[in-house]
């Protein structure tokens, strides 16, 4: 019962207004602390960024810190010297006053005899006389005349006389008393003193110096010199040095700011001019003032900009001449090429009537003319891109349908090699605004390259889409790409091994044109490859023409399962994983990785019992589609040099 009562009280307190106010206050404090920490972190980040980017800030800060340290050290040394000089001067004046006082006391009547009943009056007269001299000497001090303890009783009945003290008369320092008692007679050349705190002439307790010495028979004279004036002088000196030091530090920082500004501003102007030059503003120049080093920098920059502008103009003129030359030659060659093609067609049609050698020559002439026509077509297309004359005819297209219809020529080559092309397509259409002709050309090049370099293994085409992008990945399991070739493979006429021959008659411009087509769409064409693991070419296009891309629905690098698949010479089922930068997939367009692979010419097999007696999810690999028009084949990459068969390069 007692425990239940305590629990009920706790619950009641928790729901009380005071508890709610306390919790609300705690939450407000927690939020305030969080905001303070966040602002502090942001401030630190901003300061760090400013520190890294500003040379002027680093120079000013370094000057400020170094000058502050130097001024601090110098101020400390100066204060030590000033204090020592003030104390030495005070000691000298105090010693003079003490010497005069001892001489006066030594000559006072009655002090040479042992103390008697008149000793008290004698000591009082002496301190009165010595105190009167303080106004003439300009030194404030107090005087004490006393006797050793054994003489302070009968018949003197007095411990001494003093003048100048405020309130209680302090006893002399014990060490000084012992030193004075050891001396038998006064010695003005050797004066004893000790530092001691005292209150003199209605002043508060201050440090000071106590001088003492014997005189007469057993009398002792002590002078108390306060150091309040010296303390005031030291404090004033400290304030003066502090103000001067702070002023010097800020003055040096201001000088550093001014000097660095003179140097940094021309450098910033040069950096700004270089940035404008890099963006194409070749008329940018720096203003030249004077004839110093900064003026020489501005002059050199202007000369560099003028030379660069002239060279670029020459290169532009030369490039224009070259583009015009290629375009003119390509156009002019079409007329004689058409005539030669007609004659070659006649010869090729009648090759059966020729002997073996002329018939073979007619076949070679026909194939080389096809390659020549392809080369002319590619050169014309490249010249359009170089002249920025390429246009995009975008329309809504199902990319899955484009991918299937782009594989006709590659399927012919795959059939000759005894392999096939496998499609992995989503169940729903992937609609995107693209130029169908250019996308088909890209995919034809990629598929022919995949078959050519696939080492007689299957090529896999995967299509996926999300809310903003559609992607097509062409995977082969051939020789792969060496490090660094992922970019070189898109260069014009590039070949990894020029000694290798082209087996399909490619022009070496296919991938270059494919990359230009992808960039014209605002998309990406990327390559991945490793020796022995094959390669992947991924085309990513925006679903709406002109929209920027943030990611791709398909990964560029295949998953770890591909390693085992390559080992057994079978393509692995690629995971439809997204790259981290891509947006989420669109609902209503599920991918079908678990279903049967779509072979060319055959639609996706839906789930359910088979209609032909085959097991569920299976497809007839013998079903293919008829061939379509010819396409540019590979040109540039070669496999392992140790292989006997010649493999074409990518192009």
C-alpha positions as CSV (number, residue, x, y, z in Angstrom):
1,X,0.0,0.0,0.0
2,X,2.8,2.3,0.8
3,X,4.5,1.6,-2.5
4,X,1.3,2.2,-4.4
5,X,0.8,5.5,-2.6
6,X,4.3,6.6,-3.5
7,X,3.8,5.6,-7.1
8,X,0.5,7.5,-7.2
9,X,2.2,10.6,-5.9
10,X,4.9,10.3,-8.5
11,X,2.3,10.0,-11.3
12,X,0.3,12.9,-9.8
13,X,3.5,15.0,-9.7
14,X,4.3,14.1,-13.3
15,X,1.0,15.4,-14.5
16,X,1.0,18.4,-12.3
17,X,1.4,21.9,-13.9
18,X,4.8,22.4,-12.2
19,X,6.1,19.2,-13.7
20,X,4.8,20.2,-17.2
21,X,6.4,23.7,-16.9
22,X,9.7,22.1,-15.8
23,X,9.6,19.7,-18.8
24,X,8.8,22.5,-21.1
25,X,11.6,24.6,-19.7
26,X,14.0,21.7,-20.1
27,X,13.0,21.2,-23.7
28,X,13.5,24.9,-24.4
29,X,16.9,24.8,-22.9
30,X,17.8,21.7,-24.9
31,X,16.7,23.3,-28.1
32,X,18.6,26.5,-27.2
33,X,21.7,24.5,-26.5
34,X,21.3,22.6,-29.8
35,X,20.9,25.9,-31.8
36,X,24.0,27.4,-30.0
37,X,26.1,24.3,-30.9
38,X,24.9,24.3,-34.5
39,X,25.6,28.0,-34.9
40,X,29.0,27.6,-33.3
41,X,29.8,24.7,-35.7
42,X,28.7,26.8,-38.6
43,X,30.8,29.8,-37.4
44,X,33.9,27.5,-37.0
45,X,33.3,26.1,-40.5
46,X,33.0,29.6,-42.0
47,X,36.1,30.9,-40.2
48,X,38.1,27.8,-41.3
49,X,36.9,28.3,-44.9
50,X,37.8,31.9,-44.7
51,X,41.2,31.1,-43.2
52,X,42.0,28.6,-46.0
53,X,40.9,30.9,-48.8
54,X,42.3,34.3,-47.7
55,X,46.0,34.9,-47.8
56,X,45.5,38.4,-46.4
57,X,43.7,37.0,-43.3
58,X,46.6,34.6,-42.7
59,X,49.2,37.3,-43.0
60,X,47.4,39.7,-40.8
61,X,46.7,37.1,-38.1
62,X,50.3,35.9,-38.2
63,X,51.6,39.5,-37.9
64,X,49.1,40.2,-35.0
65,X,50.2,37.1,-33.1
66,X,53.9,37.5,-33.6
67,X,53.9,41.2,-32.9
68,X,51.8,40.5,-29.7
69,X,54.3,38.0,-28.5
70,X,57.3,40.3,-29.2
71,X,55.6,43.3,-27.5
72,X,54.7,41.1,-24.5
73,X,58.3,39.9,-24.1
74,X,59.7,43.4,-24.5
75,X,57.2,44.8,-22.1
76,X,58.1,42.2,-19.5
77,X,61.8,43.0,-19.8
78,X,61.2,46.7,-19.7
79,X,59.0,46.5,-16.6
80,X,61.7,44.4,-14.9
81,X,64.3,47.1,-15.7
82,X,62.0,49.9,-14.6
83,X,61.1,48.2,-11.3
84,X,64.8,47.5,-10.6
85,X,65.7,51.1,-11.2
86,X,62.9,52.4,-9.0
87,X,63.8,50.1,-6.2
88,X,67.5,50.9,-6.5
89,X,66.8,54.6,-6.3
90,X,64.5,54.1,-3.3
91,X,67.2,52.0,-1.5
92,X,69.8,54.7,-2.2
93,X,67.7,57.5,-0.8
94,X,66.6,55.4,2.2
95,X,70.2,54.6,3.0
96,X,71.1,58.2,2.9
97,X,68.3,59.2,5.3
98,X,69.2,56.3,7.6
99,X,72.9,57.4,7.7
100,X,71.9,60.9,8.5
101,X,69.5,59.8,11.2
102,X,72.1,57.5,12.8
103,X,74.6,60.3,12.9
104,X,72.1,62.6,14.6
105,X,71.1,60.0,17.1
106,X,74.7,59.1,17.8
107,X,75.5,62.7,18.7
108,X,72.5,63.1,21.0
109,X,73.3,63.8,24.6
110,X,72.9,61.0,27.1
111,X,72.8,58.1,24.6
112,X,76.3,56.9,25.3
113,X,75.4,55.9,28.9
114,X,73.2,53.0,29.9
115,X,69.5,53.7,29.8
116,X,68.0,55.3,33.0
117,X,64.8,56.9,34.0
118,X,65.3,59.7,31.4
119,X,65.8,57.2,28.5
120,X,62.2,57.4,27.5
121,X,62.4,61.2,27.1
122,X,65.7,60.9,25.2
123,X,64.1,58.4,22.7
124,X,61.1,60.6,22.2
125,X,63.2,63.7,21.5
126,X,65.3,61.8,19.0
127,X,62.3,60.5,16.9
128,X,60.8,64.0,17.0
129,X,64.0,65.5,15.7
130,X,64.4,62.8,13.0
131,X,60.7,63.1,11.9
132,X,61.1,66.8,11.4
133,X,63.7,66.2,8.8
134,X,61.4,64.2,6.6
135,X,59.7,67.3,5.3
136,X,63.0,68.8,4.1
137,X,64.3,65.5,2.6
138,X,61.1,65.0,0.6
139,X,60.9,61.4,1.7
140,X,58.0,59.9,3.7
141,X,59.0,57.5,6.4
142,X,58.4,56.6,10.0
143,X,61.0,56.3,12.8
144,X,61.2,53.9,15.7
145,X,63.8,54.2,18.5
146,X,63.8,51.2,20.9
147,X,65.9,49.3,23.4
148,X,66.7,45.6,23.6
149,X,64.1,43.7,25.7
150,X,66.3,43.3,28.7
151,X,66.6,47.1,29.1
152,X,62.9,47.9,28.7
153,X,62.1,47.3,32.4
154,X,63.2,49.2,35.5
155,X,64.3,52.0,35.6
156,X,63.3,52.8,32.0
157,X,59.8,51.3,31.9
158,X,59.6,52.1,28.2
159,X,59.9,49.9,25.0
160,X,60.8,52.9,22.9
161,X,59.4,55.9,21.0
162,X,58.0,56.1,17.5
163,X,56.5,58.7,15.1
164,X,54.8,58.6,11.7
165,X,52.9,55.3,12.1
166,X,49.1,55.0,11.6
167,X,47.7,53.1,14.6
168,X,49.6,50.1,15.8
169,X,53.4,50.3,15.7
170,X,54.8,47.3,13.9
171,X,57.7,45.4,15.3
172,X,60.9,45.4,13.3
173,X,61.7,42.2,11.4
174,X,63.3,39.6,13.6
175,X,66.2,39.0,11.2
176,X,66.9,42.7,11.1
177,X,66.8,43.0,14.9
178,X,69.2,40.2,15.2
179,X,71.6,41.8,12.7
180,X,71.4,45.1,14.5
181,X,72.1,43.6,18.0
182,X,75.2,41.9,16.6
183,X,76.7,45.2,15.7
184,X,78.5,47.0,18.6
185,X,78.5,50.5,17.1
186,X,76.9,52.3,14.1
187,X,78.5,51.7,10.7
188,X,77.0,54.1,8.1
189,X,78.8,52.2,5.3
190,X,77.0,49.0,6.1
191,X,73.3,49.4,6.6
192,X,70.9,46.6,7.2
193,X,67.4,46.5,5.7
194,X,64.5,44.1,5.2
195,X,61.3,44.3,3.2
196,X,58.3,44.5,5.4
197,X,54.6,45.6,5.2
198,X,53.6,48.7,7.1
199,X,51.0,51.5,7.4
200,X,52.7,54.9,7.5
201,X,51.3,58.4,7.5
202,X,47.6,57.4,7.4
203,X,48.2,55.2,4.4
204,X,46.8,51.7,4.0
205,X,49.0,48.7,4.5
206,X,51.7,48.7,1.9
207,X,55.0,47.0,1.3
208,X,58.1,48.8,2.3
209,X,61.7,48.7,3.4
210,X,62.9,48.7,7.1
211,X,66.4,50.0,7.8
212,X,68.0,49.7,11.2
213,X,71.2,50.3,13.1
214,X,72.6,50.7,16.6
215,X,73.6,54.0,18.2
216,X,74.8,55.1,21.7
217,X,75.3,52.4,24.3
218,X,72.4,50.0,23.5
219,X,69.9,52.1,21.6
220,X,68.5,50.9,18.2
221,X,67.1,53.1,15.4
222,X,64.7,51.8,12.7
223,X,63.4,53.7,9.6
224,X,60.2,52.5,7.9
225,X,60.1,53.6,4.2
226,X,56.8,52.8,2.5
227,X,56.8,52.0,-1.3
228,X,53.4,53.3,-2.2
229,X,54.8,56.0,-4.4
230,X,57.0,53.5,-6.1
231,X,54.0,51.2,-6.6
232,X,52.1,54.1,-8.2
233,X,55.0,54.7,-10.5
234,X,55.2,51.1,-11.5
235,X,51.5,50.9,-12.1
236,X,51.6,54.0,-14.3
237,X,54.5,52.5,-16.2
238,X,52.6,49.3,-16.7
239,X,49.6,51.1,-18.0
240,X,51.7,53.2,-20.3
241,X,53.5,50.1,-21.7
242,X,50.2,48.2,-22.1
243,X,48.6,51.0,-24.1
244,X,51.7,51.5,-26.2
245,X,52.1,47.7,-26.8
246,X,48.4,47.3,-27.8
247,X,48.8,50.4,-30.1
248,X,51.9,49.0,-31.6
249,X,50.3,45.5,-32.2
250,X,47.3,47.0,-33.9
251,X,49.5,49.4,-35.9
252,X,51.6,46.5,-37.2
253,X,48.4,44.6,-38.0
254,X,47.1,47.6,-39.9
255,X,50.4,47.9,-41.7
256,X,50.3,44.2,-42.6
257,X,46.7,44.6,-43.9
258,X,47.6,47.6,-46.0
259,X,50.7,45.9,-47.4
260,X,49.0,42.6,-48.2
261,X,46.1,44.6,-49.7
262,X,48.5,46.2,-52.1
263,X,49.8,42.7,-53.0
264,X,46.7,40.6,-52.8
265,X,44.3,42.9,-54.8
266,X,46.4,42.6,-58.0
267,X,46.6,38.8,-57.5
268,X,42.9,38.6,-57.0
269,X,42.4,40.7,-60.1
270,X,44.7,38.3,-62.0
271,X,42.8,35.3,-60.6
272,X,39.5,36.9,-61.7
273,X,40.9,37.6,-65.1
274,X,42.2,34.1,-65.5
275,X,38.7,32.8,-64.5
276,X,37.1,35.0,-67.1
277,X,39.6,33.8,-69.7
278,X,38.8,30.2,-68.8
279,X,35.1,30.8,-69.4
280,X,35.7,32.2,-72.9
281,X,36.0,36.0,-72.2
282,X,39.2,36.5,-74.1
283,X,39.0,40.3,-74.1
284,X,39.6,40.4,-70.3
285,X,42.7,42.5,-69.4
286,X,44.3,43.9,-66.2
287,X,44.9,47.5,-65.5
288,X,48.6,48.4,-65.5
289,X,49.6,51.1,-62.9
290,X,53.2,52.2,-62.4
291,X,56.3,50.2,-63.2
292,X,56.8,48.0,-60.1
293,X,56.6,44.2,-59.8
294,X,52.7,44.3,-59.7
295,X,52.7,46.3,-62.8
296,X,55.0,43.7,-64.4
297,X,52.5,41.0,-63.3
298,X,49.6,42.9,-65.0
299,X,51.7,43.4,-68.1
300,X,52.7,39.7,-68.3
301,X,49.0,38.7,-67.7
302,X,47.8,41.0,-70.5
303,X,50.5,39.7,-72.9
304,X,49.5,36.1,-72.0
305,X,45.8,36.9,-72.6
306,X,46.6,38.5,-75.9
307,X,48.8,35.6,-77.0
308,X,46.2,33.1,-75.9
309,X,43.4,35.0,-77.8
310,X,45.5,35.1,-80.9
311,X,46.3,31.4,-80.7
312,X,42.7,30.5,-80.0
313,X,41.6,32.6,-83.0
314,X,44.1,30.8,-85.2
315,X,43.0,27.4,-83.9
316,X,39.3,28.3,-84.4
317,X,40.1,29.4,-88.0
318,X,42.1,26.2,-88.6
319,X,39.4,24.1,-87.0
320,X,36.8,25.8,-89.2
321,X,38.9,25.1,-92.3
322,X,39.4,21.5,-91.2
323,X,35.7,21.0,-90.6
324,X,34.7,22.6,-93.9
325,X,37.3,20.5,-95.6
326,X,36.0,17.3,-94.1
327,X,32.5,18.2,-95.0
328,X,33.3,19.3,-98.5
329,X,35.4,16.2,-99.2
330,X,32.7,13.9,-97.8
331,X,30.1,15.5,-99.9
332,X,32.3,15.6,-103.0
333,X,33.1,11.9,-102.6
334,X,29.5,10.8,-102.6
335,X,29.1,11.3,-106.4
336,X,32.0,9.2,-107.5
337,X,31.3,6.8,-104.7
338,X,27.8,6.3,-106.0
339,X,29.1,5.6,-109.5
340,X,31.7,3.1,-108.1
341,X,29.0,1.5,-105.9
342,X,26.7,0.9,-108.9
343,X,29.6,-0.7,-110.8
344,X,30.5,-2.7,-107.8
345,X,26.9,-3.9,-107.4
346,X,27.0,-5.1,-111.0
347,X,30.2,-6.9,-110.5
348,X,29.0,-8.4,-107.2
349,X,25.8,-9.6,-108.8
350,X,27.8,-11.3,-111.6
351,X,30.5,-12.8,-109.3
352,X,29.2,-16.3,-109.9
353,X,30.2,-15.9,-113.6
354,X,33.8,-15.0,-112.8
355,X,36.7,-17.1,-111.9
356,X,37.6,-17.7,-108.3
357,X,40.1,-14.8,-108.0
358,X,37.9,-12.1,-109.8
359,X,34.9,-13.3,-107.8
360,X,36.7,-12.9,-104.5
361,X,37.9,-9.5,-105.6
362,X,34.3,-8.4,-106.3
363,X,33.3,-9.5,-102.8
364,X,36.2,-7.6,-101.2
365,X,35.3,-4.6,-103.3
366,X,31.7,-4.7,-102.1
367,X,32.6,-5.0,-98.4
368,X,35.2,-2.3,-98.5
369,X,32.7,0.0,-100.3
370,X,30.3,-0.6,-97.5
371,X,32.9,0.4,-95.0
372,X,33.8,3.4,-97.0
373,X,30.2,4.6,-97.1
374,X,30.0,4.1,-93.3
375,X,33.2,6.1,-92.9
376,X,31.8,8.9,-95.0
377,X,28.5,8.9,-93.0
378,X,30.4,9.0,-89.7
379,X,32.7,11.8,-90.9
380,X,29.7,13.9,-92.0
381,X,28.0,13.3,-88.6
382,X,31.2,14.2,-86.7
383,X,31.5,17.4,-88.8
384,X,28.0,18.3,-87.8
385,X,28.8,17.9,-84.1
386,X,32.1,19.9,-84.6
387,X,30.1,22.7,-86.2
388,X,27.4,22.6,-83.5
389,X,24.9,21.9,-86.2
390,X,23.4,18.7,-84.8
391,X,19.8,18.9,-83.9
392,X,17.6,16.7,-81.6
393,X,14.2,15.5,-82.8
394,X,12.8,14.3,-79.5
395,X,9.5,12.4,-79.2
396,X,8.0,10.0,-76.6
397,X,9.5,6.6,-77.3
398,X,9.5,3.2,-75.4
399,X,13.1,2.6,-74.8
400,X,12.5,-1.1,-74.3
401,X,11.2,-1.3,-77.9
402,X,14.2,0.8,-79.2
403,X,16.6,-1.6,-77.4
404,X,14.9,-4.7,-79.0
405,X,14.9,-3.2,-82.5
406,X,18.6,-2.0,-82.2
407,X,20.0,-5.5,-82.0
408,X,19.3,-6.8,-85.5
409,X,22.9,-6.5,-86.9
410,X,24.4,-7.6,-83.6
411,X,22.1,-10.7,-83.6
412,X,23.5,-11.7,-87.1
413,X,27.0,-11.4,-85.7
414,X,26.0,-13.4,-82.6
415,X,24.5,-16.2,-84.7
416,X,27.7,-16.5,-86.7
417,X,29.6,-16.8,-83.4
418,X,27.2,-19.3,-81.9
419,X,26.0,-17.0,-79.1
420,X,22.9,-14.8,-78.4
421,X,21.8,-11.6,-76.8
422,X,19.8,-11.7,-73.7
423,X,17.3,-9.0,-72.7
424,X,16.2,-8.1,-69.2
425,X,13.4,-5.6,-69.5
426,X,10.9,-4.2,-67.0
427,X,7.3,-5.3,-67.3
428,X,6.0,-1.8,-68.0
429,X,7.1,0.5,-70.9
430,X,9.9,2.9,-70.3
431,X,8.7,6.1,-72.0
432,X,11.2,8.9,-72.6
433,X,11.5,11.9,-74.9
434,X,14.4,10.9,-77.1
435,X,15.5,11.0,-80.7
436,X,14.8,7.4,-81.8
437,X,17.3,7.4,-84.7
438,X,20.2,8.5,-82.5
439,X,19.3,6.2,-79.6
440,X,19.1,3.2,-82.0
441,X,22.5,4.2,-83.4
442,X,24.0,4.3,-79.8
443,X,22.6,0.9,-78.9
444,X,23.6,-0.7,-82.2
445,X,27.2,0.3,-81.6
446,X,27.1,-0.9,-78.0
447,X,25.6,-4.3,-79.0
448,X,27.9,-5.0,-81.9
449,X,30.9,-4.1,-79.6
450,X,29.5,-6.4,-76.9
451,X,29.2,-9.4,-79.3
452,X,32.6,-8.7,-80.9
453,X,34.4,-8.6,-77.5
454,X,32.3,-11.1,-75.7
455,X,34.6,-14.1,-76.2
456,X,31.6,-16.0,-77.6
457,X,29.6,-15.5,-74.5
458,X,26.2,-14.1,-74.1
459,X,25.6,-10.3,-74.1
460,X,23.1,-9.0,-71.6
461,X,21.0,-5.9,-72.2
462,X,19.2,-4.4,-69.1
463,X,16.7,-1.6,-69.2
464,X,15.5,0.2,-66.1
465,X,13.7,3.5,-65.3
466,X,12.8,5.8,-62.4
467,X,10.9,9.1,-62.1
468,X,13.5,11.2,-64.0
469,X,15.7,8.9,-66.0
470,X,15.9,5.8,-68.1
471,X,19.0,3.7,-68.5
472,X,20.2,0.9,-70.8
473,X,23.2,-1.2,-69.7
474,X,25.0,-3.5,-72.2
475,X,27.1,-6.2,-70.5
476,X,29.6,-8.5,-72.1
477,X,31.8,-11.1,-70.5
478,X,34.8,-10.7,-72.7
479,X,38.4,-9.4,-72.3
480,X,37.3,-6.2,-70.5
481,X,39.1,-2.9,-70.3
482,X,42.4,-2.0,-68.7
483,X,42.6,0.8,-66.1
484,X,42.2,4.2,-67.8
485,X,40.6,2.9,-71.0
486,X,37.1,3.7,-69.7
487,X,37.7,7.3,-71.1
488,X,40.0,6.5,-74.0
489,X,37.5,4.1,-75.6
490,X,35.3,7.1,-76.6
491,X,38.2,8.9,-78.4
492,X,38.1,9.0,-82.2
493,X,40.0,6.2,-83.9
494,X,41.4,5.1,-80.6
495,X,42.7,1.5,-80.5
496,X,44.3,-0.2,-77.5
497,X,46.5,-2.4,-79.9
498,X,46.9,-0.9,-83.4
499,X,48.4,-4.2,-84.6
500,X,45.0,-5.9,-84.4
501,X,42.8,-5.9,-87.4
502,X,39.1,-4.9,-87.6
503,X,37.0,-8.0,-88.2
504,X,33.7,-6.3,-88.9
505,X,35.0,-3.3,-90.8
506,X,34.2,-0.6,-88.2
507,X,35.2,3.0,-88.8
508,X,36.6,3.7,-85.3
509,X,34.1,6.5,-84.8
510,X,31.1,4.6,-83.5
511,X,31.6,5.2,-79.8
512,X,32.7,8.8,-80.4
513,X,29.4,9.5,-82.3
514,X,27.4,7.5,-79.6
515,X,28.9,9.7,-76.9
516,X,28.0,12.9,-78.8
517,X,24.5,11.6,-79.3
518,X,24.1,10.9,-75.6
519,X,25.4,14.4,-74.7
520,X,23.0,15.9,-77.2
521,X,20.2,14.4,-75.2
522,X,21.6,15.8,-72.0
523,X,22.5,12.2,-70.9
524,X,25.5,10.1,-70.0
525,X,27.4,7.3,-71.8
526,X,29.8,5.6,-69.3
527,X,32.0,2.6,-69.5
528,X,33.3,0.1,-66.9
529,X,35.6,-2.8,-67.4
530,X,38.2,-5.1,-65.8
531,X,40.5,-7.5,-67.5
532,X,38.9,-11.0,-67.4
533,X,35.5,-9.7,-66.1
534,X,34.2,-8.1,-69.3
535,X,32.8,-4.6,-69.6
536,X,29.6,-2.6,-69.1
537,X,28.4,0.4,-71.2
538,X,25.6,2.3,-69.6
539,X,23.4,4.9,-71.4
540,X,21.4,7.2,-69.1
541,X,18.9,9.6,-70.6
542,X,16.4,12.0,-69.0
543,X,12.8,11.0,-69.4
544,X,11.9,14.6,-70.2
545,X,14.1,16.4,-72.8
546,X,16.2,19.1,-71.2
547,X,15.9,17.9,-67.6
548,X,19.1,17.5,-65.7
549,X,20.3,14.1,-64.4
550,X,21.1,13.4,-60.8
551,X,21.7,9.7,-61.0
552,X,21.1,6.5,-63.0
553,X,18.5,3.7,-62.4
554,X,21.2,1.1,-63.1
555,X,24.6,0.6,-61.5
556,X,27.6,1.0,-63.7
557,X,29.8,-1.6,-62.0
558,X,28.3,-5.1,-61.8
559,X,27.7,-6.9,-58.5
560,X,30.0,-9.5,-56.9
561,X,27.9,-12.3,-58.4
562,X,29.4,-11.6,-61.8
563,X,32.7,-12.9,-60.7
564,X,31.4,-16.4,-60.3
565,X,29.4,-16.1,-63.5
566,X,32.5,-15.2,-65.5
567,X,34.3,-18.2,-64.0
568,X,31.7,-20.6,-65.4
569,X,31.3,-18.5,-68.6
570,X,27.7,-17.7,-67.9
571,X,26.2,-14.2,-67.4
572,X,25.0,-13.5,-63.9
573,X,21.6,-12.1,-63.1
574,X,22.5,-8.4,-62.5
575,X,20.9,-6.8,-59.4
576,X,18.7,-3.9,-60.2
577,X,20.4,-1.8,-57.5
578,X,20.4,1.9,-57.8
579,X,23.3,4.2,-57.5
580,X,23.2,6.3,-54.3
581,X,22.8,9.6,-56.3
582,X,19.7,8.5,-58.2
583,X,16.1,9.3,-57.3
584,X,13.7,6.6,-56.2
585,X,12.1,4.3,-58.8
586,X,8.6,5.1,-60.1
587,X,5.8,3.1,-58.6
588,X,3.9,1.1,-61.2
589,X,7.0,0.1,-63.2
590,X,8.3,-3.0,-61.5
591,X,11.4,-4.6,-62.8
592,X,11.3,-8.3,-63.6
593,X,14.7,-9.8,-62.7
594,X,13.3,-13.1,-61.7
595,X,11.4,-13.8,-64.9
596,X,12.7,-15.5,-68.0
597,X,15.3,-13.6,-70.1
598,X,13.8,-12.1,-73.3
599,X,15.6,-13.5,-76.3
600,X,15.7,-11.4,-79.5
601,X,12.3,-11.5,-81.2
602,X,10.5,-13.1,-78.2
603,X,8.4,-11.1,-75.7
604,X,8.7,-11.5,-72.0
605,X,7.2,-14.8,-70.7
606,X,4.6,-14.0,-68.0
607,X,4.3,-16.0,-64.8
608,X,2.1,-19.0,-64.9
609,X,1.9,-22.4,-66.6
610,X,3.7,-22.6,-70.0
611,X,1.7,-23.0,-73.1
612,X,4.2,-25.2,-75.0
613,X,5.0,-27.7,-72.3
614,X,8.2,-26.0,-71.2
615,X,8.8,-25.4,-67.5
616,X,7.6,-22.1,-66.1
617,X,9.8,-19.2,-66.8
618,X,11.7,-20.8,-69.6
619,X,12.1,-19.5,-73.1
620,X,13.1,-21.0,-76.4
621,X,16.6,-19.6,-77.1
622,X,16.3,-20.5,-80.8
623,X,13.7,-17.8,-81.4
624,X,15.3,-14.7,-82.9
625,X,14.3,-11.7,-84.9
626,X,15.2,-11.0,-88.5
627,X,18.2,-8.8,-89.3
628,X,18.0,-5.1,-89.9
629,X,20.2,-2.6,-91.7
630,X,24.0,-2.6,-91.2
631,X,25.6,-0.6,-88.4
632,X,29.0,0.7,-87.5
633,X,31.1,-2.1,-85.9
634,X,33.9,-1.9,-83.4
635,X,37.1,-0.3,-84.1
636,X,40.0,0.2,-81.6
637,X,40.3,-2.2,-78.6
638,X,42.1,-5.5,-78.7
639,X,42.1,-8.4,-76.2
640,X,45.1,-10.2,-74.8
641,X,47.9,-10.1,-77.3
642,X,48.5,-13.7,-76.7
643,X,45.3,-14.8,-78.3
644,X,45.4,-16.4,-81.8
645,X,42.1,-15.0,-83.1
646,X,41.9,-11.3,-84.1
647,X,39.4,-9.4,-82.1
648,X,38.3,-5.9,-83.2
649,X,38.6,-2.7,-81.2
650,X,35.6,-0.8,-79.9
651,X,34.5,2.1,-82.1
